[in-house]
Amino acid sequence: MTPFRNRLIGFVILAVLVSCSAPSTTSIATQFPQTTSEKGGLESLPTIIKRPSFTPLPSGTPNLTQTATYRDNAIAQSAEQTVIAQYPRICKKSNSYAPPNYSPEKLWMEEFCFSEDDKSPILTLSNKDTQVLWKLVYRDFIKYMDYGDGLGVVHWSPDQKYAYFASFPTRDYRGCYVGKNSQYFGEGLFRLDLQTGAVTTILPLQDNFSSYDFSFSPTGRRLIYQTYPSDLIILDIKTGESVSVKSADKNHSGGGYLWSSDGTQFVYSVLTYDEQGGRENYSLRLVDAQSGSERILFESPENCYSASSWATNSILIVEREGRDGLVIIEYDLNSKNIIGESTATPLP
């Protein structure tokens, strides 16, 4: 189970307790930030409040007289508390929905908890070096108040200048044609400037509980997103320009996005349907992230294909799953030929 799903489960349990104990009056109102236009067409929100730093109290001395497992857990918890103590924080263990998460270099700590002051769940991001803490109030980034929702970071920019966060951020797994890859699924997507606290809307909240599938390129320059049944869109986050990946298939769903290391192309899997909604065809497609042009690499009514990894920028490792089992294929994008293929392995 993924960290986000753990977070959401904890969120649901705690939210039910909160709703039972909270007074019936309306929560204290917080003015929703008014949006202004920004170059590139992205919607910008005013600066989020910078909160004062708080150092948590040292954790209690663990009882080391129990079993080895207990001692190991106590040591791990003590080590975690030592790490946490490096960051300013306003969340506490008693009101948190899940354990803290960290940026790739552990420069920033992310926590999601309930704030009595705000009468709302909050997402906090704190820096261990500068001791800066940014607070994002959950209700400001949702359209419908739903205790099944959450708020969490889905991508840290490689330069660690930005944190992208989403409402209801779950990982999306949808069958064999997606394979081991996954993308995020969320109701909206926002970007926090970690230096200034300014928030920019990347994918706005929609009506009727509509949501997005999205995936970031490794460089952070581009973003793929889709809200069904619209086209797949490639957004250049730096310029704000976007291109559509138009498909001739009217009824289809896609996923399992796998980017090249330079972020200039990606592969994804598609399942098409007939007019009655029945399964019709599987395919694996290569897309140029700059032009949006698409090329079908594999296609079959019986075998589903998913991209496993890029061996090089021109060699793709593909998994084919069918009645004969699982087959690993090495495919050369330049010559458009299979250059290696394993024997079939029975599926578990």
C-alpha positions in Angstrom: 0.0 0.0 0.0 1.4 3.4 -1.0 2.2 6.2 1.4 -0.6 8.3 -0.1 -3.1 5.5 0.4 -1.9 5.1 4.1 -2.3 8.8 4.5 -5.8 8.8 3.1 -6.9 5.9 5.4 -5.5 7.7 8.4 -7.2 10.9 7.2 -10.6 9.2 7.0 -10.3 7.7 10.5 -9.2 10.9 12.1 -11.7 13.0 10.1 -14.6 10.9 11.4 -13.4 11.5 15.0 -13.1 15.2 14.3 -16.5 15.5 12.7 -18.1 13.7 15.8 -16.4 16.1 18.3 -16.5 19.4 16.3 -19.4 21.9 17.1 -22.1 22.1 14.5 -21.3 25.7 13.7 -19.5 26.7 10.5 -15.7 26.6 10.7 -13.9 30.0 11.0 -13.9 31.5 7.6 -10.6 32.0 5.8 -10.7 34.2 2.7 -10.0 32.2 -0.4 -7.1 33.8 -2.3 -8.2 35.8 -5.3 -6.4 34.7 -8.5 -4.5 36.9 -10.8 -3.2 36.3 -14.3 0.4 35.2 -14.8 2.5 34.9 -17.9 2.1 31.5 -19.5 -1.6 31.2 -18.6 -1.0 29.6 -15.2 -3.2 30.9 -12.4 -1.3 32.4 -9.4 -2.4 32.6 -5.8 -1.1 35.1 -3.2 1.7 34.2 -0.8 0.9 31.5 1.8 1.4 32.5 5.5 4.9 31.9 6.8 4.5 30.4 10.3 6.9 30.7 13.2 9.2 27.8 14.0 8.5 25.4 16.8 10.9 22.8 18.1 9.2 19.6 19.3 10.0 18.2 22.7 12.4 15.3 23.0 10.8 12.0 22.7 10.4 9.8 25.8 13.1 7.3 26.7 12.2 4.0 25.1 11.8 0.9 27.2 14.7 -1.3 26.2 13.8 -4.2 28.5 11.4 -5.9 26.0 12.0 -8.1 23.0 14.6 -7.5 20.3 11.8 -6.4 18.0 10.6 -3.9 20.5 14.2 -2.6 20.9 14.7 -2.3 17.2 11.4 -0.4 16.9 12.4 1.9 19.7 15.7 2.6 18.1 14.1 3.3 14.8 11.5 5.7 16.4 14.3 7.4 18.3 16.3 7.9 15.1 13.1 9.3 13.4 12.5 11.7 16.2 16.1 12.9 15.9 15.5 13.6 12.2 12.2 15.3 12.8 13.7 17.5 15.5 15.8 19.2 12.8 12.7 20.8 11.2 10.3 23.4 12.5 6.8 22.0 12.9 3.3 22.8 14.1 1.9 19.3 13.5 2.0 16.8 16.4 1.8 13.0 16.4 -1.6 13.2 18.1 -3.2 15.2 15.3 -1.3 13.9 12.3 -2.9 11.7 9.6 0.4 9.9 8.7 4.1 9.9 9.4 6.1 12.7 7.8 7.4 12.5 4.2 10.6 14.2 2.9 12.0 15.8 -0.2 14.5 13.6 -2.1 17.5 15.2 -0.3 15.6 15.5 3.0 15.9 19.2 2.9 12.2 19.6 3.4 9.7 17.7 5.6 6.1 17.3 4.7 3.3 16.8 7.3 -0.4 16.6 7.0 -2.4 17.1 10.2 -5.5 18.7 11.7 -5.2 22.3 12.9 -7.5 23.5 15.7 -6.6 27.1 14.9 -7.7 26.8 11.3 -10.5 24.3 12.0 -9.2 22.4 9.0 -6.6 19.9 7.9 -3.3 21.5 6.9 -0.3 20.6 4.9 3.0 22.0 6.2 6.4 22.1 4.4 9.4 22.9 6.6 13.1 23.4 5.9 15.8 22.1 8.3 18.4 24.5 7.1 16.5 27.8 7.0 13.9 26.8 9.5 11.2 28.2 7.2 7.7 26.6 7.5 4.9 27.0 5.0 1.3 26.2 5.9 -1.3 25.3 3.3 -4.9 25.1 4.5 -6.8 22.1 3.0 -10.1 23.8 2.4 -8.5 26.5 0.2 -7.5 23.8 -2.4 -10.7 21.8 -2.7 -14.1 22.5 -4.4 -16.2 20.0 -2.3 -15.5 19.3 1.4 -15.1 15.6 1.6 -13.4 13.8 4.4 -12.2 11.2 1.9 -9.9 13.8 0.3 -6.4 14.7 1.2 -3.6 17.1 0.3 0.0 16.1 -0.4 3.2 16.7 -2.4 3.4 14.8 -5.6 6.6 16.2 -7.1 9.6 18.1 -6.0 11.4 20.1 -8.7 15.0 18.9 -9.3 16.3 22.3 -8.2 14.2 22.1 -5.0 12.7 25.5 -5.7 9.1 24.2 -6.0 6.9 21.6 -4.5 3.9 20.5 -6.5 0.9 19.4 -4.4 -2.5 18.0 -5.2 -5.9 17.4 -3.6 -6.8 13.8 -3.2 -3.3 12.6 -4.5 -3.5 8.9 -5.0 -1.4 6.7 -7.2 -3.4 5.2 -10.1 -3.0 1.5 -11.0 -5.4 0.2 -13.7 -4.7 -3.3 -14.9 -2.1 -5.2 -16.9 -1.8 -2.6 -19.7 -0.4 -0.1 -17.2 2.1 -2.6 -15.8 4.4 -1.6 -13.0 4.2 2.1 -13.9 1.7 4.5 -12.4 0.7 8.1 -12.5 -1.0 10.4 -10.0 -4.7 11.0 -9.9 -5.9 14.2 -8.3 -8.7 16.8 -8.2 -6.3 19.7 -8.8 -2.6 20.4 -9.0 -0.8 23.4 -7.5 2.8 24.6 -7.2 4.4 26.2 -4.1 7.4 28.4 -4.5 9.5 27.3 -1.6 11.4 30.6 -1.4 8.5 33.0 -1.5 5.5 30.9 -0.5 3.6 32.0 -3.7 1.2 29.3 -5.0 0.4 28.8 -8.6 -2.6 26.8 -10.0 -1.3 24.3 -12.6 -4.5 22.2 -13.0 -7.6 24.0 -11.6 -10.3 22.3 -9.6 -13.3 21.2 -11.7 -17.0 20.9 -11.2 -18.8 17.6 -10.8 -16.0 15.9 -8.9 -13.9 15.7 -12.1 -10.3 14.8 -11.7 -7.0 14.4 -13.6 -4.4 11.8 -14.3 -1.0 13.3 -14.5 2.7 12.5 -14.7 5.9 14.7 -14.4 8.9 14.3 -16.7 12.2 13.5 -14.9 13.5 17.0 -15.5 10.4 18.6 -14.2 10.0 20.6 -17.4 6.9 18.9 -18.7 3.7 17.5 -17.4 1.3 15.0 -19.0 -2.3 15.3 -17.9 -5.7 14.1 -18.9 -9.3 14.4 -17.7 -11.5 11.9 -19.5 -12.8 12.0 -22.2 -10.5 14.9 -23.4 -7.2 14.6 -25.2 -4.0 13.8 -23.5 -2.2 17.1 -23.0 1.5 17.8 -22.7 2.2 21.0 -20.7 5.5 22.8 -20.8 5.6 24.2 -17.3 8.4 26.7 -18.0 6.6 28.4 -20.9 3.0 27.5 -20.2 2.6 26.2 -23.8 0.7 22.9 -24.3 0.1 20.5 -27.1 -2.5 17.7 -27.5 -1.8 14.1 -28.2 -4.7 13.4 -30.6 -5.7 9.8 -31.0 -7.8 8.3 -33.8 -9.4 6.1 -31.1 -12.7 7.4 -29.9 -13.1 5.1 -26.9 -9.9 4.4 -25.1 -8.1 4.9 -21.8 -4.3 5.2 -21.3 -1.7 5.1 -18.6 1.6 3.7 -17.4 3.6 6.7 -18.6 7.3 6.1 -18.8 9.5 9.1 -19.6 12.9 9.1 -21.3 15.6 10.4 -19.0 15.8 13.7 -20.9 12.1 14.2 -20.8 11.7 14.7 -24.5 9.6 11.6 -25.2 7.5 9.0 -23.3 5.8 5.7 -23.8 2.3 4.8 -22.6 -0.2 2.0 -22.8 -3.6 2.2 -24.3 -6.7 0.1 -24.1 -9.4 0.7 -26.7 -13.1 -0.2 -26.5 -15.8 -1.0 -29.1 -19.1 0.9 -29.2 -20.6 -1.3 -26.7 -17.8 -0.7 -24.2 -16.2 -4.1 -24.6 -12.4 -4.6 -24.8 -11.1 -4.3 -28.3 -7.4 -3.7 -28.5 -4.2 -3.2 -26.5 -1.3 -1.0 -27.8 1.9 0.6 -26.7 2.7 4.1 -28.0 5.7 6.4 -28.2 5.0 10.1 -28.0 7.3 13.1 -28.9 6.8 15.4 -25.9 7.6 18.5 -27.9 5.3 18.0 -30.9 2.8 15.6 -29.5 3.2 13.2 -32.4 2.4 9.6 -31.6 3.6 6.2 -33.0 2.2 2.8 -32.2 5.0 0.4 -31.3 2.9 -2.8 -30.5 -0.7 -3.6 -31.0 -2.8 -6.8 -30.2 -6.4 -7.8 -29.3 -5.1 -10.4 -26.8 -1.7 -9.4 -25.4 -1.3 -6.3 -23.4 1.9 -4.3 -23.5 3.5 -2.0 -20.9 6.9 -0.2 -20.9 9.2 -1.5 -18.2 12.3 0.7 -18.5 14.5 2.6 -20.9 17.8 0.6 -21.4 19.1 3.6 -23.4 17.4 6.5 -25.1 16.8 4.2 -28.1 16.3 0.8 -26.5 13.1 0.1 -24.7 12.3 -2.8 -22.3 8.7 -3.9 -22.8 6.5 -6.5 -21.0 4.0 -8.5 -23.0 1.3 -10.2 -20.9 -1.0 -12.8 -22.5 -2.2 -16.4 -22.4 1.3 -17.7 -22.8 2.5 -15.8 -19.8 4.9 -12.9 -19.4 7.5 -12.1 -22.1 10.2 -9.5 -21.8 11.0 -7.7 -25.1 14.0 -5.6 -26.0 12.9 -3.1 -28.7 15.1 -0.8 -30.8 13.2 2.4 -31.4 15.5 3.5 -34.2 15.4 0.3 -36.3 11.8 -0.5 -35.1 12.8 -4.1 -34.5 12.7 -6.5 -31.6 16.4 -7.2 -30.8 15.7 -9.6 -27.9 12.9 -11.6 -26.4 12.7 -13.9 -23.4 10.8 -17.2 -23.1 7.3 -16.9 -21.7 7.1 -17.1 -17.9 3.8 -18.3 -16.4 1.9 -15.5 -14.6 1.4 -15.8 -10.9 
